[in-house]
Amino acid sequence: MTQGSSGPIAEVCRRGTLLRERQVDWNGLLALEAQDQTWLVDWSGGVLSVLCQSPVWISWLRRNEKNILKRWNTRFPETSARQIVATVRPWSYRLPQSAGIQRAPQISAEAPEALRAVTGQVPQAVAAALQRLANTMDRLQAEAVTKVSAKENGARRSA
């Protein structure tokens, strides 16, 4: 698609492909511990623009800037660089964090009763644990029903 196509979408695809290839080369210039912590974003105007996982890696880049630039300029003389500008990766680009919303567990309606039925056939300690598990399943099912009905009631009221 990117070879014969033109227009903005094709340009974005070409740029993405080039960036992905350059990232592999960028990682080759770095020590192993920095490879998963820094990402090359741009390499124009004599400046290498880099995103870092945290400020620690910006400091690391500053300490190693001279050696990295030397390796870069040897590898890519056509786009030589004299400076590395690094920023901390914006929060919006980080992996999505759990917002505290947990999915309701999928529990068979028959599971708690099946556990209770088995309690007479096992040792007392195991029977007590099975009984607690059955009670927990009952509570989880009740909470799930309450949450669903609260959502339904809210949807009805807003309509």
N, C-alpha and C positions, 0 to 999 in steps of 0.2 A: 504494500500500500504506500509506503513512504518513498519508494524509489521513483515511481512514475507520477505520483499525485502532486498536486500543488494546492496552495491555499493555506489558511491558518492552521487547520487541523493537521495537515501533512507536515507543516513546519514544527508543530509541537511534537509530533511523533519522531521526526528526525532528531530534534533536540534531545528528546528523552532517550533515544537510542545512543546518541553520542555521549550523553551524560552517564548512562549506565556503563558504557565502555570505559570512559575516563575514570569512573569510580573504581573500577578494577585496577587501573594503573595507579590511581591515588593510593589505594590500599597497599600496593607494592612498594610505595615510597616510605611507608610508615612502619613503626614497630608493631608487632602483633597486638599489643594491648590497646593501641589507639585505633585500630582498623574498624572496630564496631562502634566507636564512640565519635567519629568525625565523618562528615559527608561533604564531598566537593560539590559546590553549587554552580560556580562560574570560574572561568579562567581567562578573562579578557583585560586589556589595558595594563598588563603587567601585574595584575593582582589576582591572587587565588582567593576566592570567596569560599568559606567553609562554615558549615553548621556543626556545632558540637553538642554533645549530650548534656554537658554541664560546664560551669566555669573552670573546673579542674582541667579540662581538656584544652581550653583556651590557653591556660598557663603552660601546659605541656607543649602546645604548638609554638608558643613564644620561645620557650627554651630550645626547641629543636628547629626553629624556623630556618636558620642558615643552612643546615644539612638538608632539610626537605627541599628548599629552593634550589640548592645545588643539584640534587637528584632530578628535580622537575626539569630544570633547564637543560640537563644532559639528555633526558628522555624526550623532551618536547622543545627543541630549539626554536621552532617556528612560532611558539606561543610562550616565550620565556617570561618569567615572573620575577619581580623584585620584592614582593611583599605578600604576606598572608593576612587577610582580614577575616577574623573569626567571630561568630556570634553564637549565643546559646540558642539551641533549637527552640522555636516557639512552642508553648504548651499545646496549642491547637493541633500541632503536627504529631504529638506523642500518641502512643497507642491509647485507644479509648480505655478509660478507667471505669470500673464498676461504679455506678451511681447509687449503689445501695439497694437497688431494686433486684430482688431475688425472684426467680421463677418459682411458681407454685409447684411443689413436687407432684409427680404423677403417681398416685397410690391407688391401687386397685381397691374398690370398695369392700371386697371380700377378704383382703389381706389381714386386717386386724382380727377378724373372727377366726380365720384359719390359724393364726398364731395362738389365739386363746384356746382353740380346740386341741392344740398339740401340748399345751402346758401340763396336762395330766399324764403324759407319756414320757416326760423327761425329768431329770433330777431337779430338786427344788430350786437350786441357784439358777439353773438355766430357765426354769419355768418363770421365776421372778423377772429375769431379764426379758423374756419374751412378752410377759405381761406389760412391762414398762414400754417396750417397743410398740406393742399394740395400742397402748394409751397415747403414745406420741403420734402414731399414725392417725388416730382419731382426731387429736387436736389439730394436726396439720390439715386434714381434710376439712375440718370445721372452719379453720382460718381461710382456706382457699375459697370455700363457699361464701364466707362473709365478704371477702375482698371482691369476688365476682359480683355478688349482689349489690355491694356498695357502688361499684363501677356502673352497674346497670341502673341503679337508682339515680346516680348522678347524671347519666346520659339521658334518662327519662325527664329529669327535672330541667335539664338545659335545652331540651327539644321544644 
